[in-house]
Amino acid sequence: MRMAVERFDTIIVGAGLSGLMAARRLVDEGLHVSIVERESVAGGRLATWQAGSDRADIGAQFFTVRTPEFQAVVEQWLAMGWVVEWSRGWSDGLSLESQPDGHPRYIAAEGFAALARELSAGLPVRFSTQLDVISVDDGGWIAATTEGRRIAGRSLILTPPVPQSLALLRAGGVAIPDEQRAILDDIRYGACLCGVFTVDGETTLPEPGALQRPDHSISWIADNRRKGLFASGHATLTIQVNPETSAARWGEADTEVLTWMATELEPWLAPGAQLHPITLKRWPNAIPLGLYPARYLMLEAPAPLLLAGDAFNGPRVEGAVLSGWAAADALLRSLYS
Ligand SMILES: Cc1cc2nc3c(=O)[nH]c(=O)nc-3n(C[C@H](O)[C@H](O)[C@H](O)COP(=O)(O)OP(=O)(O)OC[C@H]3O[C@@H](n4cnc5c(N)ncnc54)[C@H](O)[C@@H]3O)c2cc1C
């Protein structure tokens, strides 16, 4: 027996930052929205490892503000206590001093997963629901889940990494005009291997407890305790590997990668300190390496279809927020014009 189709004004694929921002805007305007998320929690690339009350951010680590629009959003998050300023610059590891440049770096006060949880509160998210196919039906969109459920929308916003959004459309035979398709097909993502370690003893990480070295294979080391995310008292380190080295080491077993990371961490341990590997998170699509030259892409026929996310003019937290917001605004303009 075929399952009944549920009908919505808008289907949003993905409860990462872009999808959540778009959903909030549309729900506030009274639209009947369904957000479909394959994971069991909101956030996408905002993620926090947790064991008991110990936490470590394993996706985004901090964010900057480059536009007045995002500043206005961040002011609200600051007022809610969801985010706090952590630093105005990092050490690059060569000098042990942090190098302030005047620009605030914000973190989520309880970890980035908690920020996503706050942003998703009250929104109609279907968790643990993976979409496999998007197709056209009756002048609208049909999204089919892995279990064969079908959800209909008069409009659709796709926020997964671009290759995944294109695969959903391709599976349902949805065509995108050649000009836009050529740009989207070129958008690739860099991978990131991200390790978590606890330390019995002290680290020698410079203030404020992190260092950033984009040109080094270990591009980021941060002590989550010094971010305020600790309970049991020991340092909990997040280590991220740059895209080139992540690709080169992707085929290695987790234990092999963690052993290599531990060797790289040794210079940052105080005498006698002991490292304990906890977990390795693999992000195949961590950061877009190419960008679509606008905050979203909107196609009007046969019904509104928008692609959004951090590949749309901003490969970072700010870009994802502004893209989701701009996509929702564009959809509202088209519905009410
Ligand atoms: C390791 C790492 C470190 C980073 N560090 C920083 C940093 O320090 N500062 C910064 O500004 N940015 C950082 N970023 C980038 C930042 O996290 C992203 O730009 C932002 O979170 C992207 O949000 P998004 O909504 O565009 O995409 P995503 O967060 O990827 O959201 C897409 C959502 O779609 C869901 N989805 C995908 N396919 C399907 C499907 N078929 N069906 C249902 N759901 C689906 C996914 O599960 C996901 O939840 C980092 C990213 C990573 C991975």
Ligand as a Chemical Component Dictionary entry (heavy atoms), coordinates in Angstrom:
data_LIG
# 
_chem_comp.id                   LIG 
_chem_comp.type                 NON-POLYMER 
_chem_comp.pdbx_formal_charge   0 
_chem_comp.three_letter_code    LIG 
# 
loop_
_chem_comp_atom.comp_id 
_chem_comp_atom.atom_id 
_chem_comp_atom.alt_atom_id 
_chem_comp_atom.type_symbol 
_chem_comp_atom.charge 
_chem_comp_atom.model_Cartn_x 
_chem_comp_atom.model_Cartn_y 
_chem_comp_atom.model_Cartn_z 
_chem_comp_atom.pdbx_ordinal 
LIG C1  C1  C 0 35.809 20.459 10.907 1  
LIG C2  C2  C 0 35.176 21.771 10.531 2  
LIG C3  C3  C 0 35.664 22.951 11.081 3  
LIG C4  C4  C 0 35.081 24.160 10.756 4  
LIG N1  N1  N 0 35.530 25.288 11.363 5  
LIG C5  C5  C 0 34.905 26.451 11.144 6  
LIG C6  C6  C 0 35.258 27.610 11.902 7  
LIG O1  O1  O 0 36.088 27.536 12.805 8  
LIG N2  N2  N 0 34.600 28.769 11.611 9  
LIG C7  C7  C 0 33.617 28.860 10.666 10 
LIG O2  O2  O 0 33.057 29.938 10.477 11 
LIG N3  N3  N 0 33.244 27.767 9.964  12 
LIG C8  C8  C 0 33.847 26.572 10.191 13 
LIG N4  N4  N 0 33.447 25.457 9.525  14 
LIG C9  C9  C 0 32.426 25.599 8.485  15 
LIG C10 C10 C 0 31.005 25.682 9.079  16 
LIG O3  O3  O 0 30.825 24.662 10.024 17 
LIG C11 C11 C 0 30.029 25.532 7.916  18 
LIG O4  O4  O 0 30.283 26.584 6.995  19 
LIG C12 C12 C 0 28.538 25.606 8.288  20 
LIG O5  O5  O 0 28.271 24.925 9.505  21 
LIG C13 C13 C 0 27.757 24.999 7.126  22 
LIG O6  O6  O 0 26.365 25.036 7.390  23 
LIG P1  P1  P 0 25.336 24.567 6.253  24 
LIG O7  O7  O 0 23.980 24.677 6.817  25 
LIG O8  O8  O 0 25.644 25.289 4.983  26 
LIG O9  O9  O 0 25.695 23.033 5.933  27 
LIG P2  P2  P 0 25.631 21.744 6.870  28 
LIG O10 O10 O 0 25.988 22.093 8.261  29 
LIG O11 O11 O 0 26.474 20.716 6.185  30 
LIG O12 O12 O 0 24.099 21.298 6.853  31 
LIG C14 C14 C 0 23.547 20.458 5.854  32 
LIG C15 C15 C 0 22.591 19.483 6.548  33 
LIG O13 O13 O 0 21.945 18.693 5.532  34 
LIG C16 C16 C 0 21.795 17.386 6.041  35 
LIG N5  N5  N 0 21.631 16.493 4.875  36 
LIG C17 C17 C 0 22.509 16.281 3.871  37 
LIG N6  N6  N 0 21.995 15.423 2.946  38 
LIG C18 C18 C 0 20.758 15.095 3.397  39 
LIG C19 C19 C 0 19.736 14.236 2.880  40 
LIG N7  N7  N 0 19.869 13.560 1.736  41 
LIG N8  N8  N 0 18.565 14.119 3.586  42 
LIG C20 C20 C 0 18.395 14.801 4.760  43 
LIG N9  N9  N 0 19.339 15.621 5.284  44 
LIG C21 C21 C 0 20.506 15.774 4.613  45 
LIG C22 C22 C 0 23.093 17.137 6.798  46 
LIG O14 O14 O 0 22.972 16.065 7.714  47 
LIG C23 C23 C 0 23.303 18.493 7.469  48 
LIG O15 O15 O 0 22.721 18.537 8.744  49 
LIG C24 C24 C 0 34.000 24.217 9.845  50 
LIG C25 C25 C 0 33.504 23.034 9.290  51 
LIG C26 C26 C 0 34.077 21.810 9.638  52 
LIG C27 C27 C 0 33.501 20.533 9.108  53 
# 
loop_
_chem_comp_bond.comp_id 
_chem_comp_bond.atom_id_1 
_chem_comp_bond.atom_id_2 
_chem_comp_bond.value_order 
_chem_comp_bond.pdbx_ordinal 
LIG C1  C2  SING 1  
LIG C2  C3  SING 2  
LIG C2  C26 DOUB 3  
LIG C3  C4  DOUB 4  
LIG C4  N1  SING 5  
LIG C4  C24 SING 6  
LIG N1  C5  DOUB 7  
LIG C5  C6  SING 8  
LIG C5  C8  SING 9  
LIG C6  O1  DOUB 10 
LIG C6  N2  SING 11 
LIG N2  C7  SING 12 
LIG C7  O2  DOUB 13 
LIG C7  N3  SING 14 
LIG N3  C8  DOUB 15 
LIG C8  N4  SING 16 
LIG N4  C9  SING 17 
LIG N4  C24 SING 18 
LIG C9  C10 SING 19 
LIG C10 O3  SING 20 
LIG C10 C11 SING 21 
LIG C11 O4  SING 22 
LIG C11 C12 SING 23 
LIG C12 O5  SING 24 
LIG C12 C13 SING 25 
LIG C13 O6  SING 26 
LIG O6  P1  SING 27 
LIG P1  O7  DOUB 28 
LIG P1  O8  SING 29 
LIG P1  O9  SING 30 
LIG O9  P2  SING 31 
LIG P2  O10 DOUB 32 
LIG P2  O11 SING 33 
LIG P2  O12 SING 34 
LIG O12 C14 SING 35 
LIG C14 C15 SING 36 
LIG C15 O13 SING 37 
LIG C15 C23 SING 38 
LIG O13 C16 SING 39 
LIG C16 N5  SING 40 
LIG C16 C22 SING 41 
LIG N5  C17 SING 42 
LIG N5  C21 SING 43 
LIG C17 N6  DOUB 44 
LIG N6  C18 SING 45 
LIG C18 C19 SING 46 
LIG C18 C21 DOUB 47 
LIG C19 N7  SING 48 
LIG C19 N8  DOUB 49 
LIG N8  C20 SING 50 
LIG C20 N9  DOUB 51 
LIG N9  C21 SING 52 
LIG C22 O14 SING 53 
LIG C22 C23 SING 54 
LIG C23 O15 SING 55 
LIG C24 C25 DOUB 56 
LIG C25 C26 SING 57 
LIG C26 C27 SING 58 
# 
